[in-house]
Amino acid sequence: MSPLNRRSFLSTSLGGLAAASACHPSLLAQDSSSLAEASNPAASFAPDTLFLTWQRDPTSTITIQWLGAETSADTSIQFATLEAPVWQIAKTITKPYTNTDLKVFRCELTGLQPGQEYQFQIANAAEVYRFRTMPGKATDTFQFVSGGDSGVGLHAINTNILAARQEPYFALIAGDLAYDNGRSPETFAKYLQNYHEHMIDAQGRLIPMVAAIGNHEVDGGYKRQRQDAPAYLSFFDGFYPEKTYGVLDIGDYLSLVVLDTDHIAPIAGEQTDWLRQTLADRQERPHLIVANHVPAYPSYRSPQGANDHLGTGEEQRKHWCPLFEQYNVDVVLEHHDHTFKRTHPLTNGLRDKHGVLYLGDGSWGQLRVPKTPEERPYLAAVSSAYHMTVHRLEGDQRFHMAMEQSGKIADVCMTTSKRPAKRG
């Protein structure tokens, strides 16, 4: 591993961290003259790894993060709604970017209004960013995108661009984000650069990222410790402070249950017990979605074990799938095999119109040729194409549209909640 240090960081413009001193919140970018920018380096301060994520309810919070060299300058966040700009200031904290001498800058904004557009700046920097909070009610229609297995190559960038064109409220990337393998902080920084540059919608809004852990976040891939995923957990430990699985509750209408497929947290035991209770506690939610990396129903790798090795997804099928079925999970988003796939609704691995749908299989920026439905009867649709999926939520219905990198629609399906959602 070649350490990412302050000098190399600045020379490759990963943020270009100039000093930023305090200013009045009403001084926006459009008020800055070229002369002022020339005399004030802070005016051009725009970290090119900045992205948004969440640690808590996305209807009322947002977390802003970027990578940079340690600085004594003001890095507080000034923010306000677009509609009625009464500016507030929030403090930014720093923490180590593990295995480098750089820092992760993090600021969580709280007490936000649901369904609103916001703007923010870093201290007195010229750049003004925009984002929107999640809607406050289940009756509001919205969409998000999902996928996995990205990397930093051209195909991953093209899928970023396609995803951003759909104007999603967020992107759920379930594992193998950068392919840093727990050993290359430079590669993870490059992934954030690409995300920052391209994951902006047509209205100029930043698209938040929700992430799950995969084998390529971890040095050794499976059955490791937290310290073996240093780059990933440098940024996502806010949501995963102790465990590498969790649930993101969005208002009272959507829960995203994000799991670790044996990369750091074992599947059986504590994680399965947590999953059982988490699903049981959310039976009145209109939308209950699970995301993880390694698929329970793979489209490329073999589900059957050999030579004392388990088949792909075998532990999930034993410990998790019965819980998905018992608690009527709406859809499971899984990846790792680098294809597009949709299964039939499944109960105990067999077709059942009342069963659980599995969508995947992780070809945001990586690709393989899938097995056919004739070879794997649980598969309903497959293709070998770089893709991501758009999920449109309308009331208690969900429309899932897989789009290939060319813009071609690969597949469309619909799911409807099977749980008795709370009304009133």
C-alpha positions, -999 to 999 in steps of 0.1 A, spaced: 0 0 0 13 34 -9 2 58 18 -20 88 8 -4 118 23 -9 155 24 15 163 -4 2 137 -29 -33 147 -19 -28 183 -28 -8 175 -59 -36 154 -74 -62 180 -64 -82 157 -41 -100 187 -26 -74 214 -30 -78 224 6 -71 261 7 -77 280 40 -112 291 46 -120 319 70 -154 328 85 -179 350 67 -215 361 70 -239 334 58 -256 357 33 -225 360 12 -233 335 -16 -213 325 -46 -230 349 -70 -218 378 -49 -181 370 -54 -161 389 -80 -132 374 -99 -109 399 -82 -121 387 -48 -115 351 -58 -80 359 -70 -71 376 -37 -89 350 -15 -79 314 -20 -109 303 1 -132 315 -26 -123 286 -48 -124 260 -20 -144 230 -34 -134 196 -21 -139 171 -50 -146 142 -27 -176 158 -10 -207 136 -8 -238 132 13 -250 103 34 -271 97 65 -266 85 100 -302 90 111 -337 97 97 -333 112 62 -365 132 65 -349 155 90 -311 150 88 -282 149 63 -245 142 68 -219 161 47 -184 145 43 -152 151 24 -116 142 25 -88 167 30 -56 177 46 -57 188 82 -64 225 85 -69 252 112 -93 270 88 -130 274 94 -148 243 79 -182 249 95 -213 245 73 -237 273 66 -271 260 55 -307 272 47 -337 262 28 -340 275 -8 -376 287 -2 -370 309 29 -332 312 34 -327 318 72 -291 307 75 -278 285 103 -243 272 111 -233 237 120 -199 225 133 -177 202 113 -157 175 130 -126 157 117 -114 121 121 -85 102 107 -87 88 72 -71 55 83 -36 46 70 -31 82 57 -23 115 72 -55 130 58 -87 137 76 -124 129 70 -144 161 75 -180 154 87 -209 176 95 -244 163 104 -273 187 99 -303 180 121 -337 194 127 -344 198 89 -378 200 74 -391 169 54 -395 173 17 -375 205 15 -347 217 -7 -316 231 11 -285 249 2 -251 249 20 -216 263 19 -184 254 36 -175 285 56 -170 313 30 -162 291 1 -178 302 -32 -194 268 -40 -230 265 -30 -244 230 -29 -280 218 -29 -298 188 -16 -333 177 -6 -346 159 24 -368 128 21 -406 133 19 -425 133 52 -453 110 42 -458 76 27 -483 90 3 -456 111 -15 -442 95 -46 -404 93 -49 -377 71 -64 -342 60 -56 -316 39 -74 -297 8 -64 -268 -13 -75 -235 -27 -65 -200 -36 -77 -189 -3 -91 -151 4 -91 -135 35 -106 -135 27 -143 -153 42 -172 -183 19 -170 -189 28 -134 -187 65 -143 -212 60 -171 -236 42 -148 -232 71 -123 -243 95 -151 -273 73 -160 -283 70 -124 -281 108 -118 -303 114 -148 -332 96 -130 -332 123 -103 -333 98 -74 -336 109 -38 -306 87 -30 -284 58 -43 -281 26 -24 -248 10 -33 -246 -25 -16 -210 -35 -16 -178 -33 -36 -179 4 -40 -143 13 -50 -125 -21 -50 -99 -7 -26 -97 -42 -9 -90 -25 24 -55 -17 12 -58 13 -11 -71 46 4 -62 62 -29 -87 40 -48 -115 48 -23 -107 85 -27 -109 82 -64 -143 65 -61 -155 95 -40 -142 119 -67 -162 101 -94 -193 101 -72 -190 138 -64 -185 147 -100 -213 127 -116 -240 120 -89 -257 154 -92 -292 155 -107 -305 178 -134 -316 204 -108 -280 206 -94 -288 186 -62 -263 162 -47 -276 126 -45 -269 111 -11 -254 76 -8 -264 47 14 -237 20 14 -234 -17 24 -202 -35 30 -189 -60 4 -158 -83 2 -138 -57 -18 -141 -32 11 -122 -56 33 -86 -68 34 -92 -105 31 -128 -103 20 -145 -125 46 -145 -132 83 -124 -102 92 -123 -74 117 -134 -37 115 -98 -26 111 -96 -46 79 -121 -22 62 -103 11 70 -113 33 41 -149 23 40 -154 26 78 -135 59 79 -166 74 61 -195 51 71 -188 45 108 -213 72 115 -241 48 105 -221 17 115 -205 28 148 -202 -7 163 -217 -32 138 -214 -34 100 -252 -38 96 -280 -15 105 -314 -2 96 -322 33 81 -357 43 90 -370 69 67 -400 87 83 -426 61 93 -430 46 58 -397 31 46 -371 9 63 -338 -1 46 -323 -31 64 -287 -32 54 -268 -64 61 -232 -77 62 -228 -110 43 -199 -124 65 -173 -98 56 -169 -86 92 -202 -97 109 -210 -134 108 -243 -143 92 -255 -167 119 -260 -157 155 -261 -121 166 -268 -106 132 -296 -131 125 -311 -124 159 -309 -87 152 -325 -92 118 -354 -111 132 -362 -84 158 -357 -56 133 -381 -71 108 -407 -79 135 -406 -43 147 -413 -29 113 -444 -48 102 -466 -17 100 -443 1 75 -456 3 39 -421 -4 25 -396 -29 40 -365 -34 19 -334 -54 26 -300 -49 9 -268 -69 11 -238 -78 -10 -234 -116 -16 -267 -130 -31 -288 -157 -16 -298 -167 -51 -267 -161 -73 -270 -156 -110 -234 -166 -118 -217 -183 -89 -228 -218 -78 -253 -220 -50 -241 -255 -43 -211 -261 -21 -181 -284 -29 -149 -296 -12 -161 -286 22 -169 -250 10 -203 -236 12 -222 -226 -19 -228 -189 -26 -256 -176 -5 -260 -209 14 -259 -193 48 -283 -166 39 -308 -192 25 -305 -211 58 -307 -182 83 -321 -151 65 -345 -161 38 -369 -178 62 -371 -145 81 -377 -125 48 -405 -149 41 -420 -149 76 -420 -111 79 -430 -104 43 -400 -84 31 -410 -65 0 -378 -70 -20 -342 -80 -13 -314 -62 -32 -283 -83 -36 -252 -81 -58 -217 -96 -61 -222 -117 -93 -218 -88 -118 -250 -94 -139 -286 -82 -141 -310 -106 -125 -346 -109 -112 -358 -140 -95 -393 -153 -93 -411 -145 -60 -396 -173 -39 -405 -193 -8 -379 -218 3 -362 -214 -31 -394 -223 -51 -417 -202 -72 -445 -188 -51 -466 -157 -60 -467 -148 -23 -429 -152 -20 -400 -128 -18 -385 -111 -48 -347 -109 -52 -331 -82 -75 -295 -78 -85 -268 -88 -92 -242 -60 -91 -231 -48 -125 -228 -10 -118 -192 -12 -132 -183 -49 -133 -197 -76 -157 -201 -113 -162 -223 -135 -183 -251 -150 -161 -265 -185 -160 -298 -190 -177 -332 -195 -161 -330 -230 -175 -299 -236 -155 -312 -218 -124 -350 -222 -122 -353 -195 -96 -342 -169 -121 -370 -151 -140 -349 -126 -160 -312 -121 -166 -288 -102 -189 -251 -94 -193 -252 -56 -191 -239 -29 -169 -270 -16 -151 -286 0 -121 -322 -2 -109 -347 26 -104 -372 20 -76 -403 42 -77 -425 41 -46 -461 51 -49 -483 45 -18 -479 9 -9 -467 -1 -44 -432 -2 -58 -421 -3 -95 -386 -16 -101 -370 -7 -135 -336 -21 -144 -318 2 -169 -287 -8 -189 -258 17 -193 -271 24 -229 -304 36 -214 -322 5 -226 -348 -8 -201 -338 -43 -192 -367 -52 -170 -397 -38 -152 -417 -54 -123 -439 -43 -95 -442 -53 -59 -471 -46 -35 -468 -47 3 -481 -79 19 -481 -65 54 -511 -48 70 -497 -12 70 -508 12 97 -534 37 85 -546 70 98 
